[in-house]
Amino acid sequence: MRLLPLTAALLVASLGLSACQTTAPAAADAPVAAPVVAAAGVPADDNLNAVLWIQRSAEYNAITTSVYRAAAARLDAALADPDWDALVPAERANPARGLPPAVIVDVDETVLDNSPYQARLVVDGLSYNEVTWDSWVRERKATAVPGVVEFAKAAEARGVTILYITNRAEHLGEDTLANLRAVGLPVKDPSVFLGLGTFVEGCEDNGSEKRCRRELAGRNYRVLMQFGDQLGDFAEILANTPEGREALRAEHAAWFGQRWWVLPNPTYGSWEPAVFNNDWRQPEADRRRAKREALRLER
């Protein structure tokens, strides 16, 4: 899930706003502001291991395949229960019973793998920005997250519509849908793309929040399941702090692995700014200091 700025001054912010940060980490025994330089003279990067794990580990493929396979096994039970709904009550404005079934999926790092874009940032020593991101999306080269195509086909065969609620901006809709089709994911029609900026009558989202778009989906569909790589893909995060995020997870703990399905994404997310007060205006060294201080040492 690519999350976008609240203001021009903030590259990313709270309530589901985040971006990949490719900054130089500090050595454990050195001042936080001091960069670590690799043997080859290339500055170390916070995202190197994360991106490498997604691209090269067998474990990543095994995890995502397991998630989608387990979800597919629960489709029939969800369909058979007329009161089964994956929207929290606060985000459902009308009864779900009797509506056609749908599944809500986030796009980035949930159904499409953008790790080549992240890898470019690591290799080039850059950080996320909207210009390079838009350019990547227009290449239409993202591949399918392992397991998702098989799940989507199983859902489609059962008459379930796949809805793509994404923080890719509306102007990227055509390229996104083309990329989804190219990797074998079903696209019923252009209306299934609910990008950032989608107008929802009577509802206004805060920045990149998805609450209104989920409500819009619920007006027309009974939502069997939701898939995402961020908590904000499932319900509104009222306070993007470690405590606020944990409270949301705990409140809906029984829904994970049943109605809500989480995909792994260690490269970026709103979990990161939660530990430095969601303030991307801070100097890089200060943000990294806050992240180091958030580590649990227990010694």
C-alpha positions in Angstrom: 0.0 0.0 0.0 1.7 3.2 -1.1 0.7 6.0 1.2 0.9 9.6 0.1 1.5 13.1 1.7 -1.0 15.1 3.8 0.7 18.3 2.9 3.6 19.5 0.7 5.7 19.9 3.8 5.2 16.3 4.8 6.5 13.6 2.5 4.3 11.1 4.4 2.3 11.4 7.6 0.0 9.7 10.0 -3.2 7.8 9.6 -2.0 5.5 6.9 0.6 7.9 5.4 4.0 6.5 4.8 6.7 6.1 2.2 9.8 4.1 1.8 12.8 5.9 3.4 16.2 4.9 2.1 18.5 6.6 4.6 21.9 5.7 6.0 21.7 3.8 9.4 24.2 4.5 12.2 26.5 1.9 13.7 25.5 0.5 17.1 28.6 2.0 18.8 28.7 5.3 16.9 26.8 8.6 17.3 23.4 8.2 15.7 24.1 11.0 13.2 27.2 9.2 11.9 26.5 7.2 8.7 27.7 3.7 8.2 29.7 3.2 5.1 29.9 -0.3 3.5 33.3 -1.8 2.6 32.7 -0.9 -1.1 32.2 2.8 -0.1 28.4 2.6 -0.6 26.4 4.1 2.4 24.3 1.4 4.2 20.6 1.6 3.7 17.8 0.8 6.1 15.8 -1.0 3.3 18.5 -3.3 1.9 17.6 -6.4 3.8 13.9 -5.7 3.6 13.9 -5.5 -0.2 16.4 -8.3 -0.6 14.1 -10.5 1.6 11.1 -9.9 -0.6 13.0 -10.5 -3.8 15.3 -13.4 -2.9 13.9 -15.3 0.1 11.9 -18.5 -0.3 10.2 -17.5 2.9 8.4 -14.5 1.5 6.9 -16.5 -1.3 5.9 -19.2 1.2 4.2 -16.7 3.5 2.2 -14.8 0.9 1.1 -18.1 -0.8 0.0 -19.5 2.6 -2.1 -16.4 3.3 -3.9 -16.5 0.0 -4.3 -20.3 0.1 -5.8 -20.1 3.6 -8.2 -17.3 2.5 -9.4 -19.3 -0.5 -10.2 -22.2 1.8 -12.6 -19.9 3.7 -14.4 -18.4 0.7 -17.3 -20.9 0.7 -18.0 -20.5 4.4 -18.0 -16.7 4.1 -20.4 -16.9 1.1 -22.7 -19.3 2.9 -23.2 -17.0 5.9 -25.5 -14.2 4.8 -24.4 -12.0 7.8 -20.7 -12.5 7.2 -19.1 -9.0 6.7 -15.5 -7.8 6.8 -16.3 -4.1 7.3 -16.3 -2.8 10.9 -19.8 -1.5 11.9 -18.6 2.1 12.0 -17.7 1.9 8.3 -20.9 0.2 7.1 -23.7 2.7 6.4 -26.3 0.1 5.3 -27.1 -3.6 5.9 -24.8 -6.1 4.1 -27.3 -8.9 3.9 -28.6 -9.5 0.4 -25.9 -7.5 -1.4 -23.6 -9.2 -4.0 -20.3 -10.5 -2.5 -17.0 -8.7 -2.9 -13.4 -8.9 -1.6 -11.5 -5.7 -0.9 -7.8 -5.7 -1.7 -5.1 -3.1 -1.4 -2.8 -3.0 -4.4 0.8 -2.2 -3.5 2.6 -5.0 -1.7 -0.8 -6.8 -1.3 -1.5 -7.9 -4.9 1.3 -6.1 -6.8 5.0 -6.4 -5.9 6.8 -3.1 -6.3 10.1 -4.3 -5.0 12.0 -3.4 -8.2 11.1 0.2 -7.5 12.3 -0.1 -3.9 15.4 -1.8 -5.2 16.1 1.2 -7.5 15.9 3.5 -4.5 18.3 1.4 -2.5 20.9 1.2 -5.3 20.6 4.8 -6.3 20.6 6.1 -2.8 17.2 7.9 -3.2 14.0 8.2 -1.2 10.4 7.8 -2.4 8.9 10.7 -4.3 5.8 11.1 -6.4 7.6 11.7 -9.6 9.7 8.5 -9.6 6.7 6.6 -8.2 4.3 7.7 -11.0 7.0 6.8 -13.5 7.3 3.3 -12.1 3.5 2.8 -12.1 3.3 3.9 -15.8 5.9 1.2 -16.6 3.3 -1.4 -15.7 6.0 -3.8 -14.6 4.9 -4.8 -11.1 4.5 -8.5 -10.8 1.8 -10.4 -8.8 2.4 -11.1 -5.2 2.7 -14.9 -4.9 -0.6 -16.7 -4.4 -2.9 -13.8 -5.2 -3.8 -14.8 -8.8 -5.0 -18.2 -7.7 -7.0 -16.7 -4.9 -8.6 -14.1 -7.1 -9.5 -16.7 -9.7 -11.1 -18.8 -7.0 -13.1 -15.8 -5.9 -14.1 -14.8 -9.4 -15.3 -18.4 -10.1 -17.7 -18.0 -7.1 -19.2 -14.8 -8.4 -17.1 -12.6 -6.0 -16.0 -9.2 -7.3 -12.5 -8.0 -6.5 -12.4 -4.3 -5.5 -9.1 -2.5 -5.5 -9.0 0.2 -2.8 -5.6 1.8 -3.2 -3.7 5.0 -2.5 -2.5 5.1 -6.0 -3.9 8.4 -7.2 -6.9 8.4 -9.6 -4.8 9.5 -12.5 -2.9 6.2 -12.3 -6.0 4.2 -12.6 -5.6 3.2 -16.3 -2.0 2.1 -15.8 -2.9 0.2 -12.6 -5.8 -1.7 -14.2 -3.6 -2.6 -17.2 -0.9 -3.9 -14.8 -3.5 -5.9 -12.9 -4.9 -7.5 -16.0 -1.4 -8.2 -17.3 -0.5 -10.4 -14.3 -3.8 -12.3 -14.5 -5.9 -10.5 -11.9 -9.6 -10.0 -12.6 -10.9 -6.5 -13.4 -14.7 -6.5 -13.7 -14.8 -2.9 -15.0 -13.1 0.5 -14.2 -15.4 1.0 -11.2 -13.4 -1.6 -9.2 -10.5 0.8 -9.0 -11.0 3.1 -6.0 -7.9 5.2 -5.9 -6.9 8.2 -3.9 -9.2 11.1 -4.7 -12.3 8.9 -5.4 -15.3 11.0 -4.7 -17.6 9.5 -2.1 -20.9 11.5 -1.6 -21.4 12.4 2.0 -18.0 11.3 3.2 -14.6 12.9 3.2 -11.4 11.0 4.0 -8.5 12.5 6.0 -5.6 12.5 3.7 -4.9 9.0 2.5 -7.4 7.3 4.8 -9.5 4.7 3.1 -12.6 4.8 5.3 -14.9 6.6 2.8 -13.9 4.3 0.0 -14.6 1.2 2.2 -18.0 2.7 3.0 -18.6 3.2 -0.7 -17.8 -0.4 -1.4 -20.2 -1.4 1.4 -23.0 0.5 -0.2 -23.0 -1.9 -3.1 -21.4 -5.1 -1.8 -21.3 -7.5 1.1 -17.5 -7.5 1.8 -16.4 -11.1 2.5 -12.7 -10.3 3.2 -10.2 -7.6 3.2 -6.5 -7.9 2.3 -3.7 -5.4 3.0 -0.2 -4.8 4.2 -1.1 -2.0 6.6 -3.7 -1.8 9.5 -5.1 1.2 7.7 -6.2 -1.1 4.8 -8.8 -2.7 7.1 -10.2 0.1 9.4 -9.5 3.7 10.2 -6.5 4.3 12.6 -7.7 6.9 15.0 -4.2 7.5 16.5 -1.1 6.5 14.5 1.0 5.7 17.6 2.3 2.3 18.6 -0.3 2.2 21.3 -3.1 3.3 19.0 -2.2 0.8 16.4 -2.0 -2.0 18.9 -5.4 -1.1 20.3 -6.9 -1.4 16.8 -5.2 -4.8 16.3 -6.3 -6.1 19.7 -9.9 -4.9 19.2 -10.3 -6.9 16.0 -7.9 -9.8 16.8 -10.5 -12.4 16.0 -10.9 -11.1 12.5 -7.3 -11.7 11.4 -7.1 -15.0 9.4 -10.9 -15.0 9.1 -12.1 -11.7 7.6 -8.9 -9.8 7.5 -5.7 -11.1 5.9 -2.3 -9.3 6.3 0.5 -9.5 3.8 4.1 -8.9 4.9 5.7 -5.6 3.9 8.9 -4.6 5.8 9.9 -1.9 3.3 7.5 0.9 4.3 4.4 1.6 6.2 2.6 3.8 8.7 4.2 1.7 11.5 7.5 3.6 10.8 6.4 7.2 11.4 4.4 6.0 14.4 7.6 5.8 16.4 8.8 9.3 15.6 5.5 11.2 16.1 4.6 11.1 12.4 6.9 14.1 11.7 8.8 13.6 8.5 10.1 17.2 8.7 12.6 16.1 11.4 16.1 15.6 10.2 17.0 12.1 9.1 19.3 11.6 12.0 16.5 12.5 14.5 14.1 10.1 12.8 16.7 7.3 13.0 17.4 8.1 16.6 13.8 7.7 17.5 13.7 4.4 15.6 16.7 3.1 17.5 15.3 4.2 20.8 12.1 2.2 19.9 14.0 -1.0 19.7 13.4 -3.6 22.5 16.7 -4.7 23.9 15.5 -6.3 27.2 18.9 -6.7 28.7 
